C-alpha cells in the first residue's frame, strides 16, 4: 500500500492532483492514542470506525482547502457531528428508505407487502459467467451459473456465501468452473440472528422448490459469515452437505463484543444487539451462539472445514475455532482445522485446492489426484523454449501420461519449479523462500516429487553441504505436516557437464547424490533416478546443465514408471 501511495504522490509532477492523507492521519492517530491508550482507529484491523472516518474527512478537507479557496483554518476545526446532526441524518436516511420501499424489518416504515414483491431480474457477467440478479423477500440476491452443471439432468449443486460474496472468490470461481452454482442474498448487519435465519430459510426454499437446486448446498462462512453459516446449518442439519468457514466468528461475545482477547468493534456490537433485539446483559448471557449450539450438526454428521490463523487478534482462534472444533469433535462431528500463521486477513489460500477438494468430497464428486513437482530450473523447464514451452516440460508430459493410462481427467500435475534455486537454506537462492514453495505446501497434493540439489553443487553453495540433509528433511516434514499421508519422491539430480567453477558432474555425483539417497532412506521416501539414464547423453544438454525437449520427454517417462509402482494411490 505504501508503494502504491508513493506512486500516486509521484504523479503530482505530471499534473495529477493528489491528496496524501497518510502523514496527517498518522499524527492524529498517534495523538489520540497518547491521550487514550484504548483508542481504536479500526476495530477489525481494516475498516475505520466513526472516529477513523472523521479523521479521514479532516485530512481530505485539508487537502481540498487550496483547491476550493477556503481559509486554511477551516481544516483545523473539529467539525464533529453533534447528536442533533446524527439524529437528523438518521431521520433523513429512514425517510429515504421508506420512499424507496425498503425491506429491512429493523427500520421504521417496513412494508411487508413491498418486501414480497419480485422485482425485475437483471443479467450480468461475473468473471466470465452468467450472473442473474433479483430479489427474494425484498432482498437483493443473485446466482452465478456454471457453463455446464456438474451432472447433466440432475439437481444443480451449489455453494452459498451468506456474507462477503466477492471477497477473494478464488475457490468459488474454481467451483463454478467445475459446474457448481454460487449464490448470495444480502443480510447486511444481521450477524446470524433469527432474522437472518428467516431470510436464509426463504431463500433456500426458493432455490430448491422453484429453481430445482440440490437440497444440500455447501455453506461458506468468512469471518462474521461464520455466524450465518454455522447457525443455519445447526437449524437445518438435514439441508447441508458441508460447511467451510475461514477465520469464523463462532461467538459474538468474542467479536464484535470484544469480551475476550480480541479487539472487538463497538459499532458492530451495537448493530448486533439491535439485530437480536437484546440489551447487553441479555446478549452476554445468550446461549445460542455456534460454540453453544452444534448438536444437530454433529448428529447429522455434517463435515466441517475450518481455516484459521494463529495470531488473529480480531477473531481470536482460541475463543472461536478452537472452542467450536473441540466441542464438535467430542460430539462425534467430523471436523478438520487448518491452522495458518498470521492475522485475521487475508482469508483463504492463493491455491484453493483444500477448499475445492472439501466441496467435491462432501457433494459426492471425484477429488482430483494432484502431483506437486518441487524443483529448480530443470523442473521449471529452462532447457526448452518457444510458444509451446509449457507443454514440453516433464511435469506436463507426466500429467498427460497419467491421465491417458488411468483414463481420469481429475489428475493434476503442478509445476512448482523456480530457476536457480537451492535446497540449502543458506544457499544463494533458497527454494524455501519462493512463492512456488508456498504453493506446493498449499497444493493439497497426494504425491510430491522433490527435484532439488543441482544448484547446491555451485562453488558458493558447497560450503553449506553439511546442512543439506537437515534442510531436506525439514522440507519433507513441512510437506507431511501440511498434507498428511502424502507420498514423497526424492529425485536423484541430473548430471551436469559444466566446469568445476560452475555445476560440475563430479560434485553432483560424489556429494549431492549420496546425500539425496541418504535423506530418502532416513525419511522413508521413494526415489526417482534422473541421473543414471542421462550420464552418457551430454548431447541432450545444450548448455551442459539443462535438458532439452527430448530430455524432458525422458524425465517424464522415468517419473511415470516410478509412479506406476504405486498404482493404488493413483487409481
Secondary structure, DSSP 8 states (H G I E B T S, - for coil): -HHHHHHHHHGGGGT------HHHHHHHHHHHHHH-TT--SBTTSSSB-HHHHHHHHHHHHHHHHHHHT--GGGGGS-----HHHHHHHHHHHHHHHHHTT---TTSTT--HHHHH-----EEEEETTEEEEEEEETTEEEEEE--SS-SSTTS-B-EEEESS-TTSS-HHHHHHHHTT-EEEEE--TT-TT-HHHHHHHHHHHHIIIIIS-B-S-EEEEEETTHHHHHHHHHHHTGGGEEEEEEES----TTTTTT--SSS---HHHHHHHHHHHT--HHHHHT---SGGG--HHHHHHT-EEEEEEETT-SSS-TTTTHHHHHHHHHHTT--EEEEEESS-S-S-S-SSTHHHHHHHHHHTT----EEEEEEESHHHHTTT--STTHHHHSHHHHHHHHHHHHHT-S-EEEEEEE-TT-BSSTTSTTBGGGSHHHHHHHTS--SEEEEE--GGGGSHHHHTTGGGHHHHHHHHHHHHHHHSTT-EEEEEE----BS-TTS-BHHHIIIIIHHHHHHHHHHTT-EEEE-SGGGTT-GGG-TTSSS--HHHHHHHHHHHHHHHHTTHHHH-
